[in-house]
């Protein structure tokens, strides 16, 4: 063997050994988890943390396994009804999308919503996103908050372990059952910065504390809240007392799309003049996409109850450059089912796209069945789709050629 070959082999062996050493101490190397006492580290951390609040305790152990060498910090004494860990079927969403994606919560819904106010959620997110905290290690089980702090061999980390332990202890102080859960739910529903959290807390208040004074007071205050969805939920819960608020939300063309649609659906009826105003604002300029599609669809559903007087408005709905809106218009015309509804449906059958064209043709066939035997009824010709003609049948029935490959 030449000296060059021998040198290359030695270099390869050294490289392999170096890679093996890196893998041995890598923070991402997977092996069976092991926990062992580390008295010196625990003494240092507990001394740096200082006085621990009554009811809480802090322990620190050395951990090895998936994620590499870590310090396992455990703060015992948090609310035993709180569970935080891997996802299960029983997870509770708190209305904070970022938090709900990162954690799976378990426990009584009203307790969780009340406990997780803005400051607590912020502390929890900050701790989980701390670079030294091993991803996915933060859990709460059986009254103990646990997390792992990485300890790479190539740099000192004791000061960071102390810092994380202080954060965990501050969080644990907030992970306690509130003294007055209904009052905390009401506070979160009215004052939290996130809409989803406000709605989740108001739902919990209504579900588990309906009829209580704190709930009635929160509902009255919520009907004046800047959030239209919160106003709508509160007004609906108040029944007749809140109906005027729902009407205002439905009529106001500046109301957010989904809240306005929800108000219209909750009412189930509106004067035709109001529907015309709201619909015009929802459809936007002719030939453009619907500015507020949810509201436009809700208006179409109510217009179906208005009969022939609604046909001009529904003709605009089926021309909308939004499939969902146009389909709502087709459904409304189908429900009206008169010969006058044929013209806008025929236009949709001729110029609509995809599902709108097929739905319009299906609606025309249904109207044919309803008008069969009516003198002077109209028909679609067998030629170009959507061409109208008088039916040849002496009875004047409507005749529509079958649509090919239509999915009902």
The 8 nearest C-alpha neighbors of each residue, nearest first, counted from 0:
[[1, 4, 5, 2, 3, 6, 8, 7],
 [2, 0, 4, 3, 5, 6, 7, 8],
 [1, 3, 5, 4, 6, 0, 7, 8],
 [4, 2, 6, 1, 5, 7, 0, 8],
 [5, 3, 7, 1, 6, 2, 8, 0],
 [4, 6, 2, 8, 7, 3, 9, 1],
 [5, 7, 3, 9, 4, 8, 2, 10],
 [6, 8, 10, 4, 5, 9, 11, 3],
 [9, 7, 11, 5, 10, 6, 12, 4],
 [8, 10, 6, 12, 7, 11, 13, 5],
 [11, 9, 7, 13, 8, 12, 14, 6],
 [12, 10, 8, 14, 13, 9, 7, 15],
 [13, 11, 15, 9, 14, 10, 8, 16],
 [12, 14, 16, 10, 11, 15, 9, 17],
 [15, 13, 17, 11, 16, 12, 10, 18],
 [14, 16, 12, 18, 17, 13, 19, 11],
 [15, 17, 19, 13, 14, 18, 12, 20],
 [18, 16, 14, 20, 19, 15, 13, 21],
 [19, 17, 21, 15, 20, 16, 22, 14],
 [20, 18, 16, 22, 17, 21, 23, 15],
 [19, 21, 23, 17, 22, 18, 16, 24],
 [22, 20, 18, 23, 19, 24, 25, 17],
 [23, 21, 25, 19, 20, 24, 18, 28],
 [22, 24, 20, 21, 25, 19, 28, 18],
 [25, 23, 21, 22, 26, 20, 67, 152],
 [24, 26, 22, 27, 28, 21, 23, 67],
 [67, 25, 27, 66, 28, 68, 24, 151],
 [28, 26, 66, 25, 67, 29, 65, 22],
 [27, 29, 25, 26, 67, 65, 66, 22],
 [30, 28, 65, 64, 27, 66, 31, 67],
 [31, 29, 64, 65, 32, 28, 63, 67],
 [30, 32, 64, 33, 65, 29, 63, 34],
 [33, 31, 64, 63, 30, 65, 34, 62],
 [32, 34, 63, 62, 64, 31, 35, 61],
 [35, 33, 62, 61, 60, 63, 32, 36],
 [34, 36, 61, 60, 37, 62, 33, 63],
 [37, 35, 60, 38, 61, 34, 59, 41],
 [36, 38, 60, 40, 39, 61, 41, 35],
 [39, 37, 41, 40, 36, 42, 60, 59],
 [40, 38, 42, 41, 37, 43, 44, 36],
 [39, 41, 43, 42, 38, 37, 44, 59],
 [40, 42, 59, 38, 44, 43, 39, 45],
 [43, 41, 39, 45, 40, 44, 46, 38],
 [42, 44, 40, 46, 41, 45, 47, 39],
 [43, 45, 47, 41, 161, 46, 42, 48],
 [46, 44, 48, 42, 47, 43, 41, 49],
 [45, 47, 43, 44, 49, 48, 42, 41],
 [48, 46, 44, 49, 45, 43, 161, 42],
 [49, 47, 45, 46, 165, 44, 50, 161],
 [50, 48, 46, 47, 51, 45, 44, 165],
 [49, 51, 52, 48, 46, 45, 53, 47],
 [50, 52, 49, 55, 53, 56, 48, 57],
 [53, 51, 55, 54, 50, 172, 56, 168],
 [54, 52, 55, 51, 56, 50, 76, 172],
 [53, 55, 76, 52, 56, 75, 77, 51],
 [56, 54, 76, 75, 53, 52, 51, 74],
 [55, 57, 75, 74, 51, 76, 58, 54],
 [56, 58, 74, 73, 75, 59, 55, 45],
 [57, 59, 73, 72, 41, 74, 56, 60],
 [60, 58, 72, 41, 71, 73, 70, 57],
 [61, 59, 36, 71, 37, 70, 35, 62],
 [60, 62, 70, 35, 34, 37, 71, 36],
 [61, 63, 34, 69, 70, 33, 68, 71],
 [64, 62, 68, 33, 32, 67, 69, 34],
 [63, 65, 32, 30, 31, 67, 29, 66],
 [66, 64, 29, 30, 67, 28, 27, 32],
 [65, 67, 27, 26, 64, 28, 29, 133],
 [26, 68, 66, 64, 65, 63, 27, 28],
 [67, 69, 63, 150, 62, 149, 26, 151],
 [70, 68, 149, 150, 62, 148, 147, 61],
 [69, 71, 61, 148, 147, 62, 60, 72],
 [70, 72, 147, 60, 59, 146, 62, 61],
 [73, 71, 59, 146, 145, 58, 147, 70],
 [72, 74, 145, 58, 144, 57, 75, 143],
 [75, 73, 57, 144, 56, 143, 145, 168],
 [76, 74, 143, 56, 55, 142, 77, 144],
 [75, 77, 55, 142, 54, 143, 78, 74],
 [78, 76, 142, 174, 175, 171, 143, 75],
 [77, 79, 175, 142, 80, 81, 174, 176],
 [80, 78, 142, 141, 81, 77, 140, 82],
 [81, 79, 78, 106, 82, 107, 142, 141],
 [82, 80, 106, 79, 78, 105, 83, 139],
 [81, 83, 105, 139, 140, 104, 106, 80],
 [84, 82, 139, 104, 138, 103, 105, 102],
 [83, 85, 138, 103, 86, 102, 139, 82],
 [86, 84, 103, 87, 83, 102, 138, 135],
 [85, 87, 103, 84, 90, 88, 102, 104],
 [88, 86, 89, 90, 85, 103, 105, 84],
 [89, 87, 90, 86, 91, 105, 103, 85],
 [88, 90, 87, 91, 105, 86, 104, 106],
 [91, 89, 105, 104, 103, 88, 87, 86],
 [90, 92, 104, 105, 93, 89, 108, 103],
 [93, 91, 94, 99, 90, 104, 95, 103],
 [92, 94, 95, 196, 112, 199, 91, 99],
 [93, 95, 195, 196, 92, 199, 96, 99],
 [96, 94, 98, 93, 97, 196, 99, 195],
 [97, 95, 99, 98, 94, 100, 195, 93],
 [98, 96, 100, 99, 95, 101, 124, 102],
 [97, 99, 101, 95, 100, 96, 102, 124],
 [100, 98, 96, 102, 101, 97, 92, 95],
 [101, 99, 97, 98, 102, 96, 103, 95],
 [100, 102, 98, 99, 97, 103, 124, 135],
 [103, 101, 99, 100, 98, 104, 84, 83],
 [102, 104, 86, 90, 84, 83, 85, 99],
 [105, 103, 83, 90, 91, 82, 102, 106],
 [106, 104, 82, 90, 91, 81, 83, 89],
 [105, 107, 81, 80, 82, 108, 111, 104],
 [108, 106, 110, 109, 111, 105, 80, 81],
 [109, 107, 111, 110, 112, 106, 91, 203],
 [108, 110, 112, 203, 111, 107, 113, 204],
 [111, 109, 113, 107, 108, 112, 114, 180],
 [112, 110, 114, 108, 113, 109, 115, 107],
 [113, 111, 109, 115, 114, 110, 200, 93],
 [112, 114, 184, 110, 183, 111, 115, 180],
 [115, 113, 111, 112, 116, 110, 176, 177],
 [116, 114, 112, 119, 120, 113, 111, 117],
 [115, 117, 119, 118, 114, 120, 187, 113],
 [116, 118, 120, 119, 121, 191, 115, 192],
 [119, 117, 121, 120, 116, 122, 115, 123],
 [118, 120, 122, 121, 116, 115, 117, 123],
 [121, 119, 123, 117, 118, 122, 115, 124],
 [120, 122, 118, 124, 119, 123, 125, 117],
 [123, 121, 125, 119, 120, 124, 126, 118],
 [122, 124, 120, 126, 121, 125, 119, 127],
 [125, 123, 127, 121, 126, 122, 128, 120],
 [124, 126, 122, 128, 123, 127, 121, 129],
 [125, 127, 129, 123, 128, 124, 122, 166],
 [126, 128, 124, 125, 129, 123, 132, 137],
 [129, 127, 125, 126, 130, 124, 132, 134],
 [128, 130, 126, 132, 131, 127, 125, 163],
 [131, 129, 132, 128, 133, 127, 134, 149],
 [130, 132, 148, 149, 129, 133, 159, 150],
 [133, 131, 148, 129, 130, 147, 134, 149],
 [132, 134, 147, 136, 148, 149, 131, 135],
 [135, 133, 136, 132, 127, 137, 128, 66],
 [134, 136, 137, 133, 138, 127, 84, 85],
 [137, 135, 146, 134, 133, 147, 138, 145],
 [138, 136, 146, 145, 135, 127, 139, 147],
 [139, 137, 84, 83, 145, 144, 136, 140],
 [138, 140, 144, 83, 82, 143, 145, 84],
 [139, 141, 143, 82, 142, 138, 83, 144],
 [142, 140, 79, 143, 139, 82, 80, 81],
 [141, 143, 79, 77, 78, 76, 140, 75],
 [142, 144, 75, 140, 139, 74, 141, 77],
 [145, 143, 139, 74, 73, 138, 75, 140],
 [144, 146, 73, 138, 137, 72, 143, 139],
 [147, 145, 137, 136, 72, 71, 138, 73],
 [146, 148, 71, 70, 133, 132, 69, 136],
 [149, 147, 132, 70, 69, 131, 133, 160],
 [148, 150, 69, 131, 68, 133, 132, 151],
 [151, 149, 69, 68, 156, 152, 148, 70],
 [152, 150, 153, 154, 149, 68, 26, 24],
 [153, 151, 154, 150, 24, 155, 68, 156],
 [152, 154, 151, 155, 150, 24, 156, 25],
 [155, 153, 152, 151, 156, 150, 157, 149],
 [154, 156, 157, 153, 152, 150, 151, 158],
 [157, 155, 159, 158, 150, 160, 154, 151],
 [158, 156, 160, 159, 155, 161, 40, 44],
 [157, 159, 161, 160, 156, 162, 155, 44],
 [158, 160, 162, 156, 161, 157, 163, 131],
 [161, 159, 157, 163, 158, 162, 164, 156],
 [160, 162, 164, 158, 44, 159, 163, 157],
 [163, 161, 159, 165, 160, 164, 158, 166],
 [164, 162, 166, 160, 165, 161, 167, 159],
 [163, 165, 167, 161, 166, 162, 160, 168],
 [164, 166, 168, 162, 163, 167, 48, 169],
 [167, 165, 163, 169, 164, 168, 170, 162],
 [168, 166, 164, 170, 165, 169, 171, 163],
 [167, 169, 171, 165, 170, 166, 164, 172],
 [170, 168, 166, 172, 167, 171, 165, 173],
 [171, 169, 167, 173, 172, 168, 166, 122],
 [170, 172, 174, 168, 173, 169, 77, 167],
 [171, 173, 169, 170, 174, 168, 175, 77],
 [172, 174, 171, 170, 175, 119, 169, 114],
 [175, 173, 171, 77, 172, 78, 170, 114],
 [174, 176, 78, 173, 77, 177, 172, 114],
 [175, 177, 78, 114, 178, 110, 174, 180],
 [178, 176, 179, 180, 175, 114, 113, 183],
 [177, 179, 180, 176, 183, 175, 182, 181],
 [180, 178, 177, 182, 181, 183, 176, 184],
 [179, 181, 183, 182, 177, 113, 184, 178],
 [182, 180, 184, 183, 179, 185, 204, 213],
 [181, 183, 185, 184, 180, 179, 186, 213],
 [184, 182, 186, 180, 113, 185, 181, 187],
 [185, 183, 113, 181, 187, 200, 186, 182],
 [184, 186, 188, 182, 183, 187, 217, 181],
 [187, 185, 183, 189, 184, 188, 190, 182],
 [186, 188, 191, 184, 190, 185, 189, 197],
 [189, 187, 197, 185, 200, 201, 186, 190],
 [188, 190, 186, 187, 191, 185, 197, 221],
 [189, 191, 187, 186, 188, 192, 197, 185],
 [192, 190, 187, 193, 197, 189, 188, 117],
 [191, 193, 190, 194, 117, 197, 196, 187],
 [194, 192, 196, 195, 191, 197, 95, 94],
 [195, 193, 197, 196, 198, 192, 191, 226],
 [194, 196, 94, 198, 197, 193, 95, 199],
 [195, 197, 94, 199, 194, 193, 198, 95],
 [198, 196, 188, 194, 200, 195, 199, 191],
 [197, 199, 201, 195, 196, 200, 202, 194],
 [200, 198, 196, 202, 201, 197, 94, 195],
 [201, 199, 203, 188, 184, 197, 202, 198],
 [200, 202, 204, 198, 188, 203, 199, 205],
 [203, 201, 205, 199, 204, 200, 206, 198],
 [204, 202, 206, 200, 109, 201, 205, 207],
 [203, 205, 201, 208, 202, 206, 207, 200],
 [206, 204, 209, 202, 203, 208, 207, 201],
 [207, 205, 203, 204, 202, 208, 209, 201],
 [206, 208, 204, 205, 209, 203, 109, 202],
 [207, 209, 204, 205, 211, 206, 210, 214],
 [210, 208, 205, 211, 207, 206, 214, 204],
 [209, 211, 208, 214, 212, 215, 205, 213],
 [212, 210, 214, 213, 209, 208, 215, 216],
 [211, 213, 215, 214, 216, 210, 217, 209],
 [212, 214, 216, 211, 215, 217, 182, 181],
 [215, 213, 217, 211, 212, 216, 218, 209],
 [216, 214, 212, 218, 217, 213, 219, 211],
 [215, 217, 213, 219, 214, 218, 212, 220],
 [218, 216, 214, 220, 215, 219, 185, 221],
 [219, 217, 221, 233, 215, 220, 216, 214],
 [218, 220, 216, 221, 222, 217, 215, 223],
 [219, 221, 217, 218, 222, 223, 216, 224],
 [220, 222, 224, 218, 223, 219, 230, 217],
 [223, 221, 230, 219, 220, 224, 233, 234],
 [222, 224, 221, 220, 225, 230, 219, 226],
 [223, 225, 221, 226, 222, 230, 220, 229],
 [226, 224, 227, 223, 230, 229, 221, 222],
 [225, 227, 229, 224, 228, 230, 194, 221],
 [228, 226, 230, 229, 258, 231, 225, 254],
 [229, 227, 231, 258, 230, 226, 232, 198],
 [228, 230, 232, 226, 231, 227, 233, 198],
 [231, 229, 222, 227, 233, 228, 221, 232],
 [230, 232, 228, 234, 229, 233, 227, 235],
 [233, 231, 229, 235, 234, 230, 228, 236],
 [232, 234, 218, 236, 230, 231, 235, 222],
 [233, 235, 241, 231, 237, 236, 232, 230],
 [236, 234, 232, 237, 238, 233, 231, 241],
 [235, 237, 233, 234, 238, 232, 241, 218],
 [238, 236, 241, 234, 235, 240, 233, 239],
 [239, 237, 235, 240, 236, 241, 242, 234],
 [238, 240, 242, 241, 237, 243, 235, 234],
 [241, 239, 238, 237, 242, 243, 234, 244],
 [240, 242, 234, 237, 239, 244, 238, 243],
 [243, 241, 245, 239, 244, 240, 246, 238],
 [244, 242, 246, 245, 241, 247, 240, 239],
 [243, 245, 247, 242, 246, 241, 234, 248],
 [244, 246, 242, 248, 243, 262, 247, 231],
 [247, 245, 243, 249, 244, 248, 250, 242],
 [246, 248, 244, 250, 245, 249, 251, 243],
 [249, 247, 245, 251, 246, 250, 259, 262],
 [250, 248, 259, 262, 246, 263, 247, 251],
 [251, 249, 247, 248, 246, 252, 277, 273],
 [252, 250, 253, 248, 254, 249, 247, 277],
 [251, 253, 254, 277, 250, 280, 249, 281],
 [254, 252, 251, 255, 256, 259, 248, 250],
 [253, 255, 252, 251, 259, 248, 256, 258],
 [256, 254, 258, 257, 259, 253, 227, 252],
 [255, 257, 259, 291, 258, 294, 293, 260],
 [258, 256, 260, 259, 293, 255, 261, 294],
 [257, 259, 261, 228, 260, 255, 256, 227],
 [260, 258, 249, 262, 256, 261, 257, 254],
 [261, 259, 294, 257, 263, 262, 258, 297],
 [262, 260, 258, 264, 259, 263, 265, 257],
 [261, 263, 265, 249, 259, 260, 245, 264],
 [264, 262, 260, 266, 249, 265, 261, 267],
 [263, 265, 261, 267, 262, 266, 260, 297],
 [266, 264, 262, 263, 267, 261, 235, 245],
 [267, 265, 263, 268, 264, 262, 245, 246],
 [266, 268, 264, 265, 263, 301, 269, 262],
 [269, 267, 266, 301, 270, 263, 264, 304],
 [270, 268, 271, 274, 273, 267, 266, 301],
 [271, 269, 273, 272, 274, 268, 275, 305],
 [270, 272, 274, 273, 275, 269, 305, 302],
 [271, 273, 275, 270, 274, 276, 269, 277],
 [274, 272, 276, 275, 270, 271, 277, 269],
 [273, 275, 271, 277, 272, 276, 278, 298],
 [274, 276, 272, 278, 273, 277, 279, 271],
 [277, 275, 273, 279, 274, 278, 272, 280],
 [276, 278, 274, 280, 279, 275, 252, 273],
 [279, 277, 281, 275, 280, 276, 295, 274],
 [280, 278, 276, 282, 281, 277, 275, 283],
 [281, 279, 277, 278, 283, 282, 252, 276],
 [280, 282, 291, 278, 290, 279, 295, 283],
 [283, 281, 289, 279, 290, 280, 278, 295],
 [282, 284, 290, 280, 281, 289, 279, 285],
 [285, 283, 287, 286, 282, 288, 289, 279],
 [286, 284, 287, 283, 282, 319, 315, 288],
 [285, 287, 284, 320, 288, 319, 318, 283],
 [288, 286, 285, 284, 320, 289, 283, 319],
 [287, 289, 320, 321, 290, 319, 286, 282],
 [290, 288, 282, 292, 291, 283, 281, 321],
 [289, 291, 281, 283, 282, 288, 292, 280],
 [290, 292, 281, 256, 289, 294, 293, 295],
 [293, 291, 295, 289, 294, 324, 296, 290],
 [294, 292, 296, 295, 260, 291, 257, 256],
 [293, 295, 260, 297, 296, 292, 291, 256],
 [296, 294, 292, 298, 281, 293, 297, 278],
 [295, 297, 299, 293, 324, 298, 294, 327],
 [296, 298, 294, 300, 299, 295, 260, 264],
 [299, 297, 295, 301, 296, 300, 302, 294],
 [300, 298, 302, 296, 297, 301, 328, 327],
 [299, 301, 297, 298, 303, 302, 331, 296],
 [302, 300, 298, 303, 299, 304, 268, 297],
 [303, 301, 299, 305, 304, 300, 309, 298],
 [302, 304, 331, 301, 300, 305, 335, 334],
 [303, 305, 302, 301, 306, 335, 300, 331],
 [304, 306, 302, 303, 309, 308, 307, 301],
 [307, 305, 308, 335, 304, 309, 303, 310],
 [306, 308, 309, 310, 305, 339, 335, 337],
 [309, 307, 306, 310, 305, 311, 271, 312],
 [308, 310, 307, 312, 305, 302, 311, 306],
 [309, 311, 313, 307, 312, 308, 314, 340],
 [312, 310, 314, 313, 309, 315, 308, 307],
 [313, 311, 315, 314, 310, 309, 316, 275],
 [314, 312, 316, 310, 315, 311, 328, 309],
 [313, 315, 311, 312, 343, 316, 317, 310],
 [314, 316, 313, 318, 312, 317, 319, 311],
 [315, 317, 313, 328, 319, 318, 314, 325],
 [316, 318, 325, 328, 314, 319, 315, 329],
 [319, 317, 315, 316, 325, 320, 314, 347],
 [320, 318, 316, 321, 317, 325, 289, 288],
 [321, 319, 288, 287, 318, 322, 289, 286],
 [320, 322, 324, 319, 323, 288, 325, 289],
 [321, 323, 325, 324, 326, 320, 355, 319],
 [322, 324, 326, 321, 325, 327, 296, 292],
 [325, 323, 327, 296, 321, 326, 322, 292],
 [326, 324, 317, 328, 322, 327, 319, 323],
 [327, 325, 329, 323, 328, 324, 355, 322],
 [326, 328, 330, 324, 325, 329, 296, 299],
 [327, 329, 317, 325, 331, 316, 326, 330],
 [330, 328, 326, 332, 331, 327, 359, 333],
 [331, 329, 333, 327, 328, 332, 326, 334],
 [330, 332, 303, 328, 334, 333, 329, 300],
 [333, 331, 335, 329, 334, 330, 340, 336],
 [332, 334, 330, 336, 362, 331, 335, 329],
 [333, 335, 331, 336, 332, 303, 330, 304],
 [336, 334, 332, 333, 306, 337, 303, 331],
 [335, 337, 333, 334, 366, 332, 340, 338],
 [338, 336, 339, 340, 335, 366, 341, 370],
 [337, 339, 340, 341, 336, 376, 370, 377],
 [340, 338, 337, 341, 342, 307, 310, 336],
 [341, 339, 338, 337, 342, 332, 343, 336],
 [340, 342, 344, 339, 338, 343, 345, 363],
 [341, 343, 345, 344, 340, 346, 339, 338],
 [344, 342, 346, 314, 345, 341, 340, 347],
 [345, 343, 347, 341, 346, 359, 342, 348],
 [346, 344, 348, 385, 342, 347, 343, 341],
 [345, 347, 343, 349, 344, 348, 350, 342],
 [346, 348, 351, 344, 350, 349, 345, 356],
 [349, 347, 356, 345, 359, 346, 360, 385],
 [350, 348, 385, 346, 347, 384, 351, 345],
 [351, 349, 347, 348, 346, 352, 356, 385],
 [352, 350, 347, 356, 355, 348, 349, 353],
 [351, 353, 356, 355, 354, 350, 322, 347],
 [354, 352, 355, 356, 357, 351, 322, 358],
 [353, 355, 357, 356, 358, 352, 322, 326],
 [354, 356, 358, 357, 351, 353, 352, 326],
 [357, 355, 348, 351, 359, 352, 354, 353],
 [356, 358, 354, 360, 359, 355, 361, 405],
 [359, 357, 361, 355, 360, 356, 354, 362],
 [360, 358, 362, 348, 356, 344, 361, 357],
 [359, 361, 363, 357, 362, 358, 348, 364],
 [360, 362, 358, 364, 359, 363, 357, 365],
 [363, 361, 359, 365, 333, 360, 364, 358],
 [364, 362, 360, 366, 365, 361, 367, 359],
 [363, 365, 367, 361, 366, 362, 399, 360],
 [366, 364, 362, 368, 367, 363, 361, 369],
 [365, 367, 369, 363, 368, 364, 336, 370],
 [368, 366, 397, 364, 370, 365, 369, 371],
 [369, 367, 365, 371, 366, 370, 364, 397],
 [368, 370, 366, 367, 371, 365, 336, 337],
 [371, 369, 367, 373, 368, 366, 372, 396],
 [372, 370, 396, 368, 373, 369, 367, 397],
 [371, 373, 396, 394, 395, 370, 374, 376],
 [372, 374, 370, 371, 395, 396, 376, 375],
 [375, 373, 395, 376, 394, 372, 396, 393],
 [374, 376, 395, 373, 377, 389, 396, 390],
 [375, 377, 395, 396, 397, 374, 373, 390],
 [378, 376, 389, 397, 390, 388, 375, 387],
 [377, 379, 398, 397, 388, 390, 387, 399],
 [380, 378, 387, 399, 386, 385, 398, 388],
 [379, 381, 382, 386, 387, 378, 388, 383],
 [382, 380, 400, 379, 383, 384, 399, 386],
 [383, 381, 380, 384, 386, 379, 385, 400],
 [382, 384, 386, 385, 381, 380, 349, 379],
 [385, 383, 349, 386, 382, 348, 380, 381],
 [384, 386, 349, 345, 348, 379, 383, 387],
 [387, 385, 379, 380, 384, 383, 388, 382],
 [388, 386, 379, 378, 380, 385, 377, 389],
 [387, 389, 378, 377, 379, 390, 380, 386],
 [390, 388, 377, 378, 391, 376, 375, 387],
 [389, 391, 378, 392, 395, 377, 397, 388],
 [392, 390, 393, 389, 395, 394, 396, 388],
 [391, 393, 394, 395, 390, 396, 397, 389],
 [394, 392, 395, 391, 390, 396, 374, 372],
 [393, 395, 372, 392, 396, 374, 373, 371],
 [396, 394, 374, 375, 376, 393, 392, 390],
 [395, 397, 371, 372, 376, 394, 373, 390],
 [398, 396, 378, 367, 377, 376, 371, 390],
 [399, 397, 378, 379, 367, 396, 400, 390],
 [398, 400, 379, 378, 364, 401, 397, 363],
 [401, 399, 381, 402, 398, 379, 380, 364],
 [400, 402, 399, 403, 364, 360, 361, 405],
 [403, 401, 405, 400, 404, 360, 357, 361],
 [404, 402, 405, 401, 406, 400, 357, 360],
 [405, 403, 406, 402, 357, 401, 407, 361],
 [404, 406, 403, 402, 407, 357, 361, 358],
 [407, 405, 404, 357, 354, 358, 403, 361],
 [406, 405, 361, 358, 357, 404, 354, 362]]
